[in-house]
Amino acid sequence: MSDVLHPVYLPFTEEQLIPHFAPVGTDKTNPGRHLEYFRKSIQAAADYAALLHPGMSADEAKAKARGLQMQKDERFWIVTALLSIFGAPDRVTSLAALLHKAFPGGFPIMDGLASWEQALGDPGKLELFFEVSLPTPRDHRRALAADLEERVLIPHVLESARKALASGRALEGATKADALLVSPQTGFAVLFEAKVLADASGGIRFDVLRNQLARNIDVMLDTNPNLQEPLTLRQPDRTCFVLITPEIFRDHPKSRLYGWLMRDYQADPGALRRDLPHRAGTDLAAVAKRLGWLTWEDCNRVQNGACSWLSATR
């Protein structure tokens, strides 16, 4: 068993992390690409620590910026927070407590399920994955192709989009979920989007109207029959979306684009219809009830030390 990767921001070994990278796309057999990201960040932090002394040079200052990246890195935060809670002695109770905080209005209506505990099912069968690539819905791809001239403003980008369509390439690639909790037993799932300081992106190359939250919600509403189990067992009408941010931004939602969007989507199904126009046949009122907002501080409250770097300040 190797040592933990970082004592504060990633207190888990590589062996502990490997099972939590879903077998999707190019990562079907080798989780090394995911691990390499964490290794490089941790090494940068170690290199910076070795340089600490008065009167640092410009090159050393650059090393400092790289070395401190981990302190605001969403990938480190979400792995450590969720894996700490997932590893709690009473897994279902802890995860249910977390979801209660994300959905203070109560358990959303899902056919055949009456509580978070029932939705989560057998704790031994629950799966937690990070960096999960979920395919873009075909209906959105078709709608985007039909509205291309409206949604692409720059001539050379529009030309690139036309060439991509002519060659059969997709205008929007897979959406990468920061984390995905799946219960193969019940089909229940939670798709997590993590934020520390960054805001939500407001568009993609070939669609200036496609925001990051809408994109995440869109992919959760499709089945994934071409992926591998247990991702194929996720039921869209039993899937929730949870945004995780620092508590200060949930307290002041208008300071971030995602704050405006999240509150709009939760309160008004018409806002979802506006940003997901190809979802005309979907019960978006029910979808709005499955959108939750969680904070890193909530994670600490559910599992003491899940985000240990926050304990001294909030």
Residue pairs with C-beta under 8 A, 6 or more apart in sequence:
1 13
1 15
2 13
2 14
2 15
3 13
4 10
4 11
4 12
4 13
5 11
5 12
5 13
5 14
5 17
5 38
5 39
5 42
6 42
6 45
6 70
6 76
8 308
8 309
9 70
9 71
9 73
9 76
9 77
9 80
9 309
10 38
10 42
10 76
10 79
10 80
11 80
12 79
12 80
12 83
14 35
16 83
17 31
17 34
17 35
17 38
17 79
17 83
18 31
18 35
20 79
20 83
20 128
20 129
20 130
21 27
21 31
21 34
21 129
21 130
21 131
22 129
22 130
22 131
22 132
22 180
22 228
22 231
23 29
23 228
24 132
24 133
24 134
24 227
24 228
24 231
25 133
25 174
26 33
27 33
27 34
27 131
27 133
28 228
34 130
34 131
37 75
38 75
38 76
38 79
41 69
41 70
41 73
41 76
42 70
44 63
44 66
44 67
44 69
44 70
45 67
45 68
45 69
45 70
46 67
47 63
47 66
47 67
48 63
48 64
48 66
48 67
48 68
49 67
51 60
51 63
51 64
51 67
56 64
70 76
71 309
72 196
72 197
73 196
74 178
74 194
74 195
74 196
74 198
75 130
75 131
75 178
75 194
77 194
77 196
77 296
77 307
78 130
78 178
78 179
78 192
78 194
78 244
79 130
79 179
80 306
80 307
81 244
81 296
81 299
81 306
81 307
82 128
82 179
82 181
82 192
82 299
83 128
84 299
84 303
84 305
84 306
85 94
85 95
85 98
85 299
85 302
85 303
85 306
86 95
86 126
86 128
86 181
88 94
88 303
90 123
91 123
91 126
92 117
92 120
92 121
92 123
92 126
93 117
94 302
94 303
95 116
95 120
95 126
95 181
96 115
96 116
96 117
96 120
97 302
98 294
98 298
98 299
98 302
99 116
99 190
99 240
99 242
99 292
100 116
101 294
101 295
101 298
101 301
101 302
102 240
102 242
102 292
102 293
102 294
102 298
103 240
103 292
105 289
107 113
107 114
107 115
107 116
107 119
108 240
108 286
108 289
108 290
109 286
109 289
110 119
110 188
110 237
110 238
110 290
111 237
111 238
113 119
113 186
113 188
113 238
118 186
119 183
119 186
119 188
119 238
120 126
120 183
120 186
120 188
121 183
121 185
121 186
121 188
122 183
122 185
125 183
125 184
125 185
126 181
126 182
126 183
127 181
127 182
127 183
127 184
127 230
128 179
128 180
128 181
128 182
129 179
129 180
129 182
129 231
130 178
130 179
130 180
131 176
131 177
131 178
132 176
132 177
132 179
132 180
132 231
133 174
133 175
133 176
133 177
134 174
134 175
134 176
134 177
134 180
134 191
134 219
134 220
134 222
134 224
134 227
135 174
135 175
135 219
135 222
135 224
135 226
135 227
136 170
136 172
136 173
136 174
136 175
136 218
136 219
137 218
137 219
137 221
137 222
137 278
139 278
139 279
140 172
140 218
140 276
140 278
141 170
141 171
141 172
142 278
143 277
143 278
144 151
144 171
144 172
144 206
144 207
144 210
145 165
145 171
148 158
148 161
148 162
148 165
148 171
148 206
149 158
151 206
151 207
151 208
151 209
151 210
152 158
152 161
152 206
152 207
152 208
153 208
157 205
157 206
160 206
161 171
161 206
164 170
164 171
164 206
165 171
171 206
171 207
172 204
172 206
172 207
172 210
172 215
175 215
175 216
175 218
175 219
177 191
177 192
177 193
177 216
177 219
178 192
178 193
178 194
179 191
179 192
179 194
180 189
180 190
180 191
180 192
180 231
180 234
181 189
181 190
181 192
182 188
182 189
182 230
182 231
182 233
182 234
183 189
184 229
184 230
184 233
186 238
187 233
187 234
187 235
187 238
188 235
188 238
188 239
189 220
189 234
189 235
189 238
189 239
189 240
190 239
190 240
190 241
190 242
191 216
191 219
191 220
191 239
191 240
191 241
191 242
192 242
192 243
192 244
193 212
193 213
193 216
193 241
193 242
193 243
193 244
194 244
194 245
195 243
195 244
195 245
195 246
195 249
195 256
195 258
196 245
196 246
196 296
199 256
199 257
199 258
200 211
200 212
200 213
200 256
200 257
200 258
200 261
201 211
201 212
202 208
202 211
202 212
202 257
203 209
203 210
203 211
204 210
204 215
209 275
211 257
211 261
211 275
212 258
213 241
213 243
213 258
213 261
213 262
213 265
214 261
214 265
214 272
214 275
214 276
216 241
217 241
217 265
217 272
217 276
217 287
217 291
218 276
218 279
220 236
220 239
220 240
220 241
221 236
221 239
221 279
221 282
221 287
222 236
223 232
223 234
223 235
223 236
224 231
224 232
224 234
225 232
237 286
239 290
240 290
240 291
240 292
241 290
241 291
241 292
242 291
242 292
242 293
242 294
243 258
243 262
243 291
243 292
243 293
243 294
244 294
244 295
244 296
244 299
245 256
245 258
245 293
245 294
245 295
245 296
246 295
246 296
246 297
247 295
247 296
247 297
247 298
247 314
249 255
249 256
249 259
250 259
250 293
250 295
252 259
253 259
253 260
253 262
253 263
254 260
261 271
262 291
262 293
264 271
265 271
265 272
265 275
265 288
265 291
266 288
266 291
266 293
267 288
268 288
269 284
269 285
269 287
269 288
272 279
272 284
272 287
272 288
273 279
273 280
273 284
276 282
276 284
296 307
296 310
297 307
297 310
297 314
299 306
299 307
300 306
300 307
300 308
300 310
300 311
305 311
